[in-house]
Structure formats: C-alpha cells, structure tokens
Amino acid sequence: VQLVESGGGMVQPGGSLRLSCGASGFTFSNSDMSWIRQAPGKGPEWVSGINTDGGRTLYADSVKGRLTISRDNAKNTLYLQMNVLKLEDTALYYCARGWNPDCWGQGTQVTVSS
C-alpha cells in the first residue's frame, strides 16, 4: 500500500490550497478514504472522509464549509480542496485508507501564516 500526498505549501489566511493523494498497491475504488492532520505539539485529528463512490462525505466541525473532499477512482486519486484557510489549519496533512484509517501516507505540510 502506498499513499503519496502533494499540494501543500504556505498560504496567507483566507487563501486556498488543493491537496492530492495518489494511491497504489490496493484497490482504491473499493476503499473508503480519509484526510487526517497533525498540528505541531498536538495529536492527530481526523478532518474528513469519503466513501468508495464519493456519495457520502463527512467533515470535522472545525473544517465544515471550508474544506471539500473528493476522489477520482479512474485516477486512483483523493483530493482535499481547502478554502478560507485559517492559522489553526497549519498542520501536516495525511491521506489515509478507511474511516478508521489502517495506513497513512507521509504527509504534506500546510502552513497558514500572515
């Protein structure tokens, strides 16, 4: 199983980023997927999840209305569109398999700073 995140970077408050996660080594289209983040000095926080066909999505209250999870099963890719970013969104963002993830990628850093 391999999950490779990309798209992180530094952005000002109110800005946007789009994270991507390429999946391989398993049947992506049969797997529910999640995004998890870990801020400096804090434990992991589940951010969002999506079912196999994209028909069901869930979000943590802290990101609801600002972040959108999606997937392209033909490309084995998971996405996270991040809008109206806040300082507290600064974290390492991980792509993970499952609603209760059993494996994660290496992460991509998102830094929101003025």
C-alpha positions in Angstrom: 0.0 0.0 0.0 1.3 3.4 -1.0 -0.3 6.8 -0.4 1.6 9.9 -1.6 0.3 13.3 -0.7 1.2 16.5 -2.6 0.0 20.1 -2.9 0.9 21.5 0.5 2.6 24.9 0.9 2.5 28.2 2.7 -0.5 30.5 2.2 -2.0 33.6 3.9 -5.1 33.4 6.0 -8.1 33.3 3.7 -6.2 31.6 1.0 -6.8 28.3 -0.7 -4.8 25.1 -1.4 -5.7 21.8 -3.1 -4.2 18.6 -1.7 -3.9 15.5 -3.7 -3.1 11.9 -2.7 -2.0 9.2 -5.2 -2.9 5.7 -4.2 -1.4 2.4 -5.3 -0.9 -1.1 -4.1 -4.6 -1.7 -3.3 -8.0 -1.4 -4.9 -8.6 2.3 -4.4 -12.1 2.3 -5.7 -13.1 -0.3 -3.1 -11.7 1.7 -0.2 -13.3 4.5 1.9 -10.7 7.2 2.4 -9.9 10.0 4.9 -7.8 13.0 5.5 -6.1 13.4 8.9 -4.0 16.3 10.1 -1.5 16.8 12.9 -0.6 20.3 14.2 2.6 21.0 15.9 2.5 19.7 19.5 -0.9 18.1 19.1 -2.3 14.6 18.4 -3.7 13.5 15.0 -7.1 15.0 14.1 -9.5 13.3 11.7 -10.5 16.0 9.2 -12.8 14.4 6.5 -13.8 11.1 5.0 -15.4 9.9 1.8 -17.0 6.6 0.8 -16.0 4.4 -2.1 -18.1 6.2 -4.8 -17.9 9.7 -3.3 -21.6 9.7 -2.5 -21.0 10.2 1.2 -18.7 12.7 2.8 -18.2 13.7 6.4 -16.2 16.6 7.9 -14.9 17.6 11.3 -16.8 20.6 12.7 -13.6 22.6 12.6 -13.4 22.5 8.8 -17.1 22.1 7.8 -18.0 24.6 5.0 -14.3 25.4 4.2 -12.8 22.0 3.1 -14.2 19.7 0.4 -13.1 16.1 0.0 -13.4 14.3 -3.4 -12.0 11.4 -5.3 -11.3 10.3 -8.8 -11.4 6.5 -8.9 -10.2 6.4 -12.5 -7.0 8.2 -11.4 -6.7 6.5 -8.0 -6.5 9.9 -6.5 -8.0 11.6 -3.4 -8.4 15.3 -3.1 -8.9 17.9 -0.4 -9.9 21.4 -1.6 -9.1 23.9 1.2 -10.7 27.3 1.2 -10.8 30.2 3.6 -7.7 28.8 5.4 -7.1 29.8 9.0 -4.0 30.0 11.1 -5.2 27.0 13.0 -5.3 24.9 9.8 -1.5 24.7 9.9 -0.6 21.1 10.2 0.9 18.1 8.4 -1.9 16.6 6.3 -2.1 12.8 5.7 -4.1 10.8 3.3 -5.4 7.6 4.9 -7.3 4.5 4.0 -10.6 3.9 5.7 -12.9 5.7 8.1 -10.8 4.4 10.9 -7.5 4.5 8.9 -5.3 1.5 8.8 -2.5 3.1 6.9 -1.4 6.7 6.1 0.9 8.4 3.7 3.9 10.5 4.6 2.0 13.8 4.7 2.2 17.2 3.1 2.8 20.3 5.1 0.2 23.1 5.1 1.3 26.4 6.7 -1.1 29.3 7.1 0.7 32.4 8.1 0.5 36.2 7.6 
